Amino acid sequence: MDALAPQKGDIVIEGKRGLDTFASTSLDFILRSKGIKTVVMGGFLTNCCAESTMRTAYEHGYDVITLTDCAAATSAEEHRNALKYDFPMSSRPMLSSEVMGLLGA
């Protein structure tokens, strides 16, 4: 999709081979090299790839914020359950508007 194509200056993470975006990629190295301590994330599937990435980010010591309205699953029930029971253990679930407010945007 052209609207989502990388733009000049974007960092592109390549090599993702499994559920977790950190596995088999340079994501952790890139974040650390830039002094990034907070990961704000969303994604698909809420209860699979997004959850795996959230857990690894937390285990790597990042402050993780999950955008509850920027994630999806194959059913509303799976999405709600992941956000209610799993994500609060390793992240701070928030609406994107809340995060934008924290950023002053």
N, CA, C and O atoms as a GROMACS GRO file, in nm:
protein
  420
    1MET      N    1   0.085  -0.117   0.000
    1MET     CA    2   0.000   0.000   0.000
    1MET      C    3   0.089   0.124   0.000
    1MET      O    4   0.171   0.142   0.090
    2ASP      N    5   0.074   0.206  -0.100
    2ASP     CA    6   0.160   0.323  -0.118
    2ASP      C    7   0.159   0.417   0.002
    2ASP      O    8   0.263   0.474   0.037
    3ALA      N    9   0.044   0.433   0.065
    3ALA     CA   10   0.033   0.526   0.178
    3ALA      C   11   0.117   0.481   0.297
    3ALA      O   12   0.154   0.562   0.382
    4LEU      N   13   0.147   0.352   0.304
    4LEU     CA   14   0.225   0.299   0.416
    4LEU      C   15   0.369   0.266   0.377
    4LEU      O   16   0.443   0.210   0.458
    5ALA      N   17   0.408   0.301   0.258
    5ALA     CA   18   0.545   0.273   0.213
    5ALA      C   19   0.645   0.354   0.295
    5ALA      O   20   0.615   0.467   0.335
    6PRO      N   21   0.763   0.296   0.321
    6PRO     CA   22   0.865   0.372   0.396
    6PRO      C   23   0.898   0.504   0.326
    6PRO      O   24   0.906   0.512   0.203
    7GLN      N   25   0.916   0.604   0.406
    7GLN     CA   26   0.951   0.737   0.356
    7GLN      C   27   1.100   0.762   0.380
    7GLN      O   28   1.163   0.690   0.458
    8LYS      N   29   1.155   0.860   0.314
    8LYS     CA   30   1.296   0.896   0.331
    8LYS      C   31   1.322   0.922   0.480
    8LYS      O   32   1.249   0.998   0.545
    9GLY      N   33   1.425   0.859   0.532
    9GLY     CA   34   1.460   0.876   0.673
    9GLY      C   35   1.398   0.774   0.766
    9GLY      O   36   1.438   0.765   0.882
   10ASP      N   37   1.299   0.696   0.719
   10ASP     CA   38   1.238   0.591   0.802
   10ASP      C   39   1.338   0.479   0.826
   10ASP      O   40   1.420   0.447   0.739
   11ILE      N   41   1.330   0.420   0.941
   11ILE     CA   42   1.409   0.302   0.971
   11ILE      C   43   1.324   0.181   0.940
   11ILE      O   44   1.212   0.169   0.990
   12VAL      N   45   1.375   0.092   0.859
   12VAL     CA   46   1.302  -0.028   0.819
   12VAL      C   47   1.365  -0.149   0.889
   12VAL      O   48   1.485  -0.173   0.879
   13ILE      N   49   1.282  -0.223   0.960
   13ILE     CA   50   1.326  -0.344   1.029
   13ILE      C   51   1.296  -0.462   0.937
   13ILE      O   52   1.180  -0.485   0.900
   14GLU      N   53   1.400  -0.536   0.902
   14GLU     CA   54   1.382  -0.649   0.812
   14GLU      C   55   1.423  -0.779   0.879
   14GLU      O   56   1.496  -0.779   0.978
   15GLY      N   57   1.376  -0.890   0.826
   15GLY     CA   58   1.419  -1.020   0.871
   15GLY      C   59   1.326  -1.090   0.968
   15GLY      O   60   1.359  -1.198   1.017
   16LYS      N   61   1.211  -1.031   0.997
   16LYS     CA   62   1.118  -1.094   1.092
   16LYS      C   63   1.081  -1.232   1.041
   16LYS      O   64   1.032  -1.248   0.928
   17ARG      N   65   1.104  -1.334   1.126
   17ARG     CA   66   1.081  -1.471   1.084
   17ARG      C   67   0.974  -1.542   1.167
   17ARG      O   68   0.929  -1.651   1.129
   18GLY      N   69   0.934  -1.485   1.277
   18GLY     CA   70   0.838  -1.551   1.364
   18GLY      C   71   0.733  -1.454   1.414
   18GLY      O   72   0.704  -1.353   1.350
   19LEU      N   73   0.676  -1.486   1.528
   19LEU     CA   74   0.569  -1.405   1.584
   19LEU      C   75   0.619  -1.273   1.641
   19LEU      O   76   0.550  -1.172   1.633
   20ASP      N   77   0.737  -1.275   1.697
   20ASP     CA   78   0.793  -1.164   1.772
   20ASP      C   79   0.880  -1.077   1.682
   20ASP      O   80   0.970  -1.128   1.615
   21THR      N   81   0.856  -0.947   1.679
   21THR     CA   82   0.932  -0.857   1.593
   21THR      C   83   1.078  -0.845   1.633
   21THR      O   84   1.161  -0.807   1.551
   22PHE      N   85   1.111  -0.877   1.758
   22PHE     CA   86   1.250  -0.870   1.800
   22PHE      C   87   1.332  -0.988   1.749
   22PHE      O   88   1.451  -0.974   1.723
   23ALA      N   89   1.269  -1.105   1.734
   23ALA     CA   90   1.341  -1.226   1.694
   23ALA      C   91   1.392  -1.213   1.551
   23ALA      O   92   1.317  -1.175   1.461
   24SER      N   93   1.518  -1.245   1.530
   24SER     CA   94   1.581  -1.246   1.396
   24SER      C   95   1.588  -1.109   1.331
   24SER      O   96   1.604  -1.100   1.209
   25THR      N   97   1.575  -1.002   1.409
   25THR     CA   98   1.586  -0.867   1.353
   25THR      C   99   1.685  -0.786   1.436
   25THR      O  100   1.732  -0.830   1.540
   26SER      N  101   1.715  -0.668   1.387
   26SER     CA  102   1.804  -0.576   1.457
   26SER      C  103   1.727  -0.473   1.539
   26SER      O  104   1.784  -0.370   1.578
   27LEU      N  105   1.600  -0.498   1.565
   27LEU     CA  106   1.516  -0.400   1.634
   27LEU      C  107   1.574  -0.358   1.768
   27LEU      O  108   1.584  -0.238   1.795
   28ASP      N  109   1.612  -0.452   1.853
   28ASP     CA  110   1.666  -0.416   1.985
   28ASP      C  111   1.792  -0.332   1.970
   28ASP      O  112   1.806  -0.231   2.041
   29PHE      N  113   1.881  -0.369   1.883
   29PHE     CA  114   2.005  -0.293   1.860
   29PHE      C  115   1.974  -0.151   1.816
   29PHE      O  116   2.032  -0.055   1.868
   30ILE      N  117   1.882  -0.136   1.721
   30ILE     CA  118   1.848  -0.003   1.670
   30ILE      C  119   1.786   0.083   1.780
   30ILE      O  120   1.824   0.199   1.796
   31LEU      N  121   1.691   0.028   1.856
   31LEU     CA  122   1.629   0.105   1.963
   31LEU      C  123   1.733   0.150   2.066
   31LEU      O  124   1.735   0.266   2.106
   32ARG      N  125   1.819   0.057   2.108
   32ARG     CA  126   1.921   0.091   2.208
   32ARG      C  127   2.022   0.192   2.155
   32ARG      O  128   2.065   0.281   2.228
   33SER      N  129   2.059   0.178   2.028
   33SER     CA  130   2.157   0.270   1.970
   33SER      C  131   2.103   0.412   1.962
   33SER      O  132   2.180   0.508   1.956
   34LYS      N  133   1.973   0.426   1.961
   34LYS     CA  134   1.910   0.558   1.957
   34LYS      C  135   1.866   0.605   2.096
   34LYS      O  136   1.804   0.711   2.109
   35GLY      N  137   1.896   0.527   2.198
   35GLY     CA  138   1.860   0.564   2.335
   35GLY      C  139   1.713   0.554   2.365
   35GLY      O  140   1.664   0.616   2.459
   36ILE      N  141   1.640   0.477   2.287
   36ILE     CA  142   1.496   0.462   2.305
   36ILE      C  143   1.470   0.368   2.422
   36ILE      O  144   1.523   0.257   2.426
   37LYS      N  145   1.386   0.412   2.516
   37LYS     CA  146   1.355   0.333   2.634
   37LYS      C  147   1.208   0.293   2.641
   37LYS      O  148   1.170   0.206   2.719
   38THR      N  149   1.125   0.357   2.558
   38THR     CA  150   0.981   0.329   2.556
   38THR      C  151   0.941   0.280   2.418
   38THR      O  152   0.977   0.340   2.317
   39VAL      N  153   0.866   0.172   2.415
   39VAL     CA  154   0.811   0.118   2.291
   39VAL      C  155   0.661   0.139   2.295
   39VAL      O  156   0.594   0.094   2.388
   40VAL      N  157   0.608   0.208   2.194
   40VAL     CA  158   0.464   0.227   2.180
   40VAL      C  159   0.423   0.141   2.061
   40VAL      O  160   0.474   0.159   1.950
   41MET      N  161   0.331   0.049   2.085
   41MET     CA  162   0.302  -0.048   1.980
   41MET      C  163   0.154  -0.082   1.964
   41MET      O  164   0.074  -0.068   2.056
   42GLY      N  165   0.123  -0.126   1.846
   42GLY     CA  166  -0.006  -0.183   1.812
   42GLY      C  167   0.022  -0.297   1.717
   42GLY      O  168   0.138  -0.337   1.702
   43GLY      N  169  -0.079  -0.350   1.654
   43GLY     CA  170  -0.052  -0.453   1.555
   43GLY      C  171  -0.159  -0.558   1.543
   43GLY      O  172  -0.264  -0.552   1.606
   44PHE      N  173  -0.128  -0.656   1.461
   44PHE     CA  174  -0.217  -0.766   1.430
   44PHE      C  175  -0.135  -0.893   1.439
   44PHE      O  176  -0.027  -0.898   1.380
   45LEU      N  177  -0.175  -0.982   1.500
   45LEU     CA  178  -0.288  -1.017   1.584
   45LEU      C  179  -0.260  -0.973   1.728
   45LEU      O  180  -0.151  -0.997   1.780
   46THR      N  181  -0.356  -0.911   1.791
   46THR     CA  182  -0.340  -0.864   1.929
   46THR      C  183  -0.290  -0.976   2.018
   46THR      O  184  -0.195  -0.957   2.095
   47ASN      N  185  -0.352  -1.091   2.009
   47ASN     CA  186  -0.322  -1.204   2.099
   47ASN      C  187  -0.215  -1.298   2.045
   47ASN      O  188  -0.200  -1.410   2.095
   48CYS      N  189  -0.140  -1.255   1.947
   48CYS     CA  190  -0.036  -1.340   1.890
   48CYS      C  191   0.092  -1.259   1.867
   48CYS      O  192   0.174  -1.248   1.958
   49CYS      N  193   0.109  -1.204   1.750
   49CYS     CA  194   0.232  -1.131   1.717
   49CYS      C  195   0.250  -1.007   1.804
   49CYS      O  196   0.359  -0.983   1.856
   50ALA      N  197   0.146  -0.928   1.820
   50ALA     CA  198   0.158  -0.808   1.904
   50ALA      C  199   0.190  -0.846   2.048
   50ALA      O  200   0.273  -0.782   2.112
   51GLU      N  201   0.124  -0.949   2.098
   51GLU     CA  202   0.150  -0.993   2.235
   51GLU      C  203   0.292  -1.048   2.251
   51GLU      O  204   0.358  -1.019   2.351
   52SER      N  205   0.339  -1.124   2.155
   52SER     CA  206   0.476  -1.177   2.161
   52SER      C  207   0.578  -1.064   2.161
   52SER      O  208   0.674  -1.068   2.238
   53THR      N  209   0.558  -0.965   2.076
   53THR     CA  210   0.649  -0.851   2.069
   53THR      C  211   0.644  -0.771   2.199
   53THR      O  212   0.747  -0.727   2.248
   54MET      N  213   0.524  -0.752   2.254
   54MET     CA  214   0.509  -0.679   2.379
   54MET      C  215   0.585  -0.748   2.490
   54MET      O  216   0.656  -0.682   2.567
   55ARG      N  217   0.572  -0.878   2.501
   55ARG     CA  218   0.641  -0.953   2.608
   55ARG      C  219   0.792  -0.944   2.593
   55ARG      O  220   0.863  -0.925   2.692
   56THR      N  221   0.843  -0.956   2.472
   56THR     CA  222   0.988  -0.948   2.451
   56THR      C  223   1.040  -0.808   2.480
   56THR      O  224   1.146  -0.793   2.541
   57ALA      N  225   0.967  -0.707   2.439
   57ALA     CA  226   1.008  -0.570   2.469
   57ALA      C  227   1.017  -0.550   2.619
   57ALA      O  228   1.113  -0.491   2.669
   58TYR      N  229   0.919  -0.598   2.691
   58TYR     CA  230   0.919  -0.589   2.837
   58TYR      C  231   1.038  -0.665   2.896
   58TYR      O  232   1.107  -0.614   2.984
   59GLU      N  233   1.061  -0.786   2.848
   59GLU     CA  234   1.172  -0.867   2.898
   59GLU      C  235   1.308  -0.803   2.869
   59GLU      O  236   1.404  -0.826   2.942
   60HIS      N  237   1.315  -0.723   2.762
   60HIS     CA  238   1.438  -0.652   2.727
   60HIS      C  239   1.453  -0.522   2.807
   60HIS      O  240   1.552  -0.450   2.791
   61GLY      N  241   1.355  -0.491   2.891
   61GLY     CA  242   1.365  -0.375   2.978
   61GLY      C  243   1.302  -0.248   2.926
   61GLY      O  244   1.321  -0.141   2.986
   62TYR      N  245   1.228  -0.255   2.818
   62TYR     CA  246   1.160  -0.136   2.766
   62TYR      C  247   1.033  -0.108   2.845
   62TYR      O  248   0.968  -0.200   2.896
   63ASP      N  249   0.998   0.019   2.854
   63ASP     CA  250   0.867   0.060   2.902
   63ASP      C  251   0.775   0.043   2.782
   63ASP      O  252   0.795   0.106   2.679
   64VAL      N  253   0.674  -0.042   2.794
   64VAL     CA  254   0.590  -0.075   2.680
   64VAL      C  255   0.451  -0.016   2.697
   64VAL      O  256   0.386  -0.032   2.800
   65ILE      N  257   0.407   0.054   2.595
   65ILE     CA  258   0.271   0.107   2.588
   65ILE      C  259   0.202   0.039   2.471
   65ILE      O  260   0.253   0.040   2.359
   66THR      N  261   0.088  -0.020   2.497
   66THR     CA  262   0.010  -0.086   2.393
   66THR      C  263  -0.106   0.004   2.353
   66THR      O  264  -0.184   0.046   2.439
   67LEU      N  265  -0.116   0.035   2.226
   67LEU     CA  266  -0.226   0.116   2.174
   67LEU      C  267  -0.347   0.026   2.152
   67LEU      O  268  -0.354  -0.048   2.054
   68THR      N  269  -0.441   0.033   2.244
   68THR     CA  270  -0.554  -0.059   2.243
   68THR      C  271  -0.645  -0.042   2.122
   68THR      O  272  -0.712  -0.136   2.080
   69ASP      N  273  -0.646   0.078   2.066
   69ASP     CA  274  -0.730   0.103   1.949
   69ASP      C  275  -0.652   0.095   1.818
   69ASP      O  276  -0.702   0.132   1.713
   70CYS      N  277  -0.528   0.047   1.826
   70CYS     CA  278  -0.444   0.029   1.708
   70CYS      C  279  -0.396  -0.115   1.697
   70CYS      O  280  -0.286  -0.142   1.648
   71ALA      N  281  -0.479  -0.206   1.744
   71ALA     CA  282  -0.448  -0.349   1.738
   71ALA      C  283  -0.578  -0.420   1.704
   71ALA      O  284  -0.688  -0.368   1.724
   72ALA      N  285  -0.564  -0.541   1.652
   72ALA     CA  286  -0.683  -0.619   1.616
   72ALA      C  287  -0.651  -0.767   1.622
   72ALA      O  288  -0.536  -0.809   1.614
   73ALA      N  289  -0.756  -0.846   1.636
   73ALA     CA  290  -0.744  -0.992   1.637
   73ALA      C  291  -0.851  -1.047   1.543
   73ALA      O  292  -0.926  -0.972   1.481
   74THR      N  293  -0.855  -1.177   1.533
   74THR     CA  294  -0.954  -1.238   1.444
   74THR      C  295  -1.095  -1.235   1.502
   74THR      O  296  -1.193  -1.262   1.431
   75SER      N  297  -1.107  -1.202   1.630
   75SER     CA  298  -1.239  -1.182   1.690
   75SER      C  299  -1.230  -1.073   1.796
   75SER      O  300  -1.124  -1.051   1.856
   76ALA      N  301  -1.341  -1.007   1.820
   76ALA     CA  302  -1.344  -0.903   1.923
   76ALA      C  303  -1.317  -0.962   2.061
   76ALA      O  304  -1.255  -0.898   2.145
   77GLU      N  305  -1.364  -1.084   2.084
   77GLU     CA  306  -1.343  -1.149   2.214
   77GLU      C  307  -1.195  -1.176   2.240
   77GLU      O  308  -1.146  -1.150   2.350
   78GLU      N  309  -1.123  -1.228   2.141
   78GLU     CA  310  -0.980  -1.253   2.156
   78GLU      C  311  -0.904  -1.123   2.182
   78GLU      O  312  -0.813  -1.118   2.265
   79HIS      N  313  -0.941  -1.020   2.111
   79HIS     CA  314  -0.880  -0.888   2.128
   79HIS      C  315  -0.903  -0.836   2.270
   79HIS      O  316  -0.808  -0.796   2.338
   80ARG      N  317  -1.028  -0.836   2.313
   80ARG     CA  318  -1.062  -0.787   2.448
   80ARG      C  319  -0.990  -0.868   2.557
   80ARG      O  320  -0.937  -0.811   2.652
   81ASN      N  321  -0.990  -0.999   2.543
   81ASN     CA  322  -0.925  -1.084   2.644
   81ASN      C  323  -0.776  -1.056   2.655
   81ASN      O  324  -0.723  -1.046   2.766
   82ALA      N  325  -0.709  -1.042   2.543
   82ALA     CA  326  -0.566  -1.013   2.545
   82ALA      C  327  -0.540  -0.879   2.613
   82ALA      O  328  -0.449  -0.867   2.696
   83LEU      N  329  -0.619  -0.778   2.578
   83LEU     CA  330  -0.599  -0.645   2.636
   83LEU      C  331  -0.635  -0.642   2.784
   83LEU      O  332  -0.572  -0.569   2.862
   84LYS      N  333  -0.734  -0.719   2.824
   84LYS     CA  334  -0.778  -0.719   2.963
   84LYS      C  335  -0.688  -0.802   3.054
   84LYS      O  336  -0.657  -0.760   3.165
   85TYR      N  337  -0.646  -0.919   3.006
   85TYR     CA  338  -0.575  -1.011   3.094
   85TYR      C  339  -0.424  -1.021   3.071
   85TYR      O  340  -0.349  -1.038   3.167
   86ASP      N  341  -0.380  -1.010   2.948
   86ASP     CA  342  -0.239  -1.034   2.917
   86ASP      C  343  -0.156  -0.906   2.910
   86ASP      O  344  -0.050  -0.898   2.972
   87PHE      N  345  -0.202  -0.809   2.836
   87PHE     CA  346  -0.122  -0.688   2.815
   87PHE      C  347  -0.092  -0.609   2.942
   87PHE      O  348   0.018  -0.554   2.953
   88PRO      N  349  -0.183  -0.600   3.038
   88PRO     CA  350  -0.150  -0.523   3.159
   88PRO      C  351  -0.035  -0.582   3.242
   88PRO      O  352   0.023  -0.511   3.324
   89MET      N  353   0.000  -0.708   3.221
   89MET     CA  354   0.110  -0.768   3.296
   89MET      C  355   0.245  -0.715   3.250
   89MET      O  356   0.339  -0.708   3.329
   90SER      N  357   0.256  -0.676   3.123
   90SER     CA  358   0.386  -0.637   3.068
   90SER      C  359   0.384  -0.505   2.993
   90SER      O  360   0.484  -0.468   2.932
   91SER      N  361   0.271  -0.435   2.995
   91SER     CA  362   0.263  -0.307   2.925
   91SER      C  363   0.157  -0.219   2.992
   91SER      O  364   0.084  -0.260   3.082
   92ARG      N  365   0.152  -0.096   2.943
   92ARG     CA  366   0.046  -0.003   2.985
   92ARG      C  367  -0.049   0.014   2.868
   92ARG      O  368  -0.020   0.092   2.776
   93PRO      N  369  -0.162  -0.055   2.868
   93PRO     CA  370  -0.258  -0.038   2.760
   93PRO      C  371  -0.321   0.102   2.763
   93PRO      O  372  -0.367   0.147   2.868
   94MET      N  373  -0.323   0.169   2.649
   94MET     CA  374  -0.379   0.304   2.638
   94MET      C  375  -0.441   0.324   2.500
   94MET      O  376  -0.406   0.256   2.404
   95LEU      N  377  -0.532   0.418   2.492
   95LEU     CA  378  -0.584   0.462   2.364
   95LEU      C  379  -0.478   0.549   2.296
   95LEU      O  380  -0.398   0.614   2.364
   96SER      N  381  -0.478   0.550   2.164
   96SER     CA  382  -0.382   0.634   2.092
   96SER      C  383  -0.398   0.781   2.128
   96SER      O  384  -0.300   0.855   2.132
   97SER      N  385  -0.521   0.824   2.153
   97SER     CA  386  -0.544   0.965   2.189
   97SER      C  387  -0.479   0.999   2.323
   97SER      O  388  -0.434   1.112   2.343
   98GLU      N  389  -0.474   0.903   2.415
   98GLU     CA  390  -0.407   0.925   2.543
   98GLU      C  391  -0.256   0.945   2.523
   98GLU      O  392  -0.196   1.034   2.583
   99VAL      N  393  -0.198   0.863   2.439
   99VAL     CA  394  -0.054   0.874   2.411
   99VAL      C  395  -0.025   1.006   2.342
   99VAL      O  396   0.072   1.075   2.375
  100MET      N  397  -0.108   1.043   2.246
  100MET     CA  398  -0.088   1.172   2.179
  100MET      C  399  -0.097   1.287   2.278
  100MET      O  400  -0.024   1.386   2.266
  101GLY      N  401  -0.187   1.275   2.376
  101GLY     CA  402  -0.198   1.378   2.479
  101GLY      C  403  -0.072   1.385   2.562
  101GLY      O  404  -0.027   1.495   2.595
  102LEU      N  405  -0.013   1.270   2.596
  102LEU     CA  406   0.112   1.268   2.672
  102LEU      C  407   0.226   1.331   2.592
  102LEU      O  408   0.317   1.392   2.650
  103LEU      N  409   0.221   1.317   2.461
  103LEU     CA  410   0.324   1.375   2.375
  103LEU      C  411   0.298   1.522   2.345
  103LEU      O  412   0.382   1.589   2.284
  104GLY      N  413   0.184   1.572   2.387
  104GLY     CA  414   0.149   1.712   2.361
  104GLY      C  415   0.109   1.736   2.216
  104GLY      O  416   0.117   1.848   2.166
  105ALA      N  417   0.066   1.630   2.150
  105ALA     CA  418   0.027   1.643   2.008
  105ALA      C  419  -0.122   1.664   1.994
  105ALA      O  420  -0.172   1.677   1.882
   0.00000   0.00000   0.00000
